[in-house]
Amino acid sequence: MKYVLIIPDGAADEPQDSLGNRTPLQAAHTPAMDAVARMGVVGQADNVPLNMTPGSDVGTMSLFGYDPHRFHTGRAPLEAAAQGIEVGPDDWAVRCNLVTVADGLMKSFTAGQIPSELGKQLIGLMQAETCGDGHWKFHAGVSYRNLLLYRADGTPAPLSSETQTYPPHDITDQPIAGFLPQGPGSDVLNRLMERSTELFATSQPNCERTTHDELPATQVWLWGEGCRPALTPFAERFGVRAGVITAVDLLRGIGRLLGWEIIEVPGATGYLDTDYAAKARYAIDALDKLDFVVVHVEATDEASHEGDADAKVEALERIDEDIVAAVHAWLKQQGDYRLLISPDHPTLLRTKTHSHGYVPFAACGQGINTDGAQTYDEQTAGASAITFDAGCDLMPWMLHKTI
């Protein structure tokens, strides 16, 4: 038995005037996803509890079958795991974005998709700033995505569960003043953020980006803090060998903590220009030795963060043609299978942010009897009798139960 989960990140949305009062899923030409709906069922699941911040850390953890109320401790420790950075039992990890703030507004939570090499140089400036304090350690990642670690070494961390920070992608084009860190340890975080504005202004390669109509990184943005989670291995819970394809550190980190194989795909960028077809090829190859493969695509989420409805539709059509159609064709030829398509959370074009709310899923394969659905979209899912109020219940159904 083979299992595949395809995640069009943040695909769920609202009807758009620019799309004829249709959602991107309704407007996109997605014959392969609709075929999954016709062969099986369409339902809806709520992956992010209302008392938790909507994001892929909570949404994917729930989608993978893990109750975020029980297992979620923060986003940054998951990304640390992706980079192979060990987080000790008393350590804390903090997500460190390189961002562009202008006139007090969050202009870009990615600093214009800043190149990794320049990002590494800027993170080096921050590390030099904190080298006198052995507890704090910056780690350069990919592009704008970096980490800050607090190494306890027997000293209580200044951060706690009461510390409050805000994802920069949720405040695009908004004043940052009302979204600075608050609570325990916020004085340290705010001081580092303020100091970064001075340091980054001294970087000539960073400042020269403006001469090429590119955005410079004006500062770091610290958020997503958390301590090390304790996740029960996926194979122990569900009895299947799994792997994940993604260009996003967060999902790599969850995968490592679950004991999954991390399947690297050349050309997978985590952006709109990702190599969709390559993800499908590598997924099919991985299924020769694995029972279950997750294919995650960030492009739909990025399009929403940019408020670009046409780009979101295009990304959905690429996922449909290059991934869903190819993987499903292979699954049908090889024997028994189950295929699930589901976003982790809604990401609304209107607000350019992640949102609470149900997401539509489509599933087909052995033991899943058709419910008469014809299309895969939010409207069809909302009319379905199949609802998982706790999204973490969908994965056990996918792997073990029938309808």
Secondary structure, 3 states (H helix, E strand, C coil): CEEEEEEECCCCCCCEHHHCCECHHHHCCCHHHHHHHHHCEEEEECCCCCCCCCCHHHHHHHHCCCCHHHHCCCCHHHHHHHCCCCCCCCCEEEEEEEEEEECCEEEECCCCCCCHHHHHHHHHHHHHHHCCCCCEEEEEEECCEEEEEECCCCCCCCCCCCCECCCHHHCECCECHHHCCECCCHHHHHHHHHHHHHHHCCCHHHHHHHHHCCCCCCEEEEEEEECCCCCCCHHHHHCCCEEEECCCHHHHHHHHHHCCEECCCCCCCCCCCCCHHHHHHHHHHHCCCCCEEEEEECHHHHHHHCCCHHHHHHHHHHHHHHHHHHHHHHHHHHCCEEEEECCCCCEECCCCEECCCCEEEEEEECCCCCCCCCCCCHHHHHCCCCEECCHHHHHHHHHHCCC
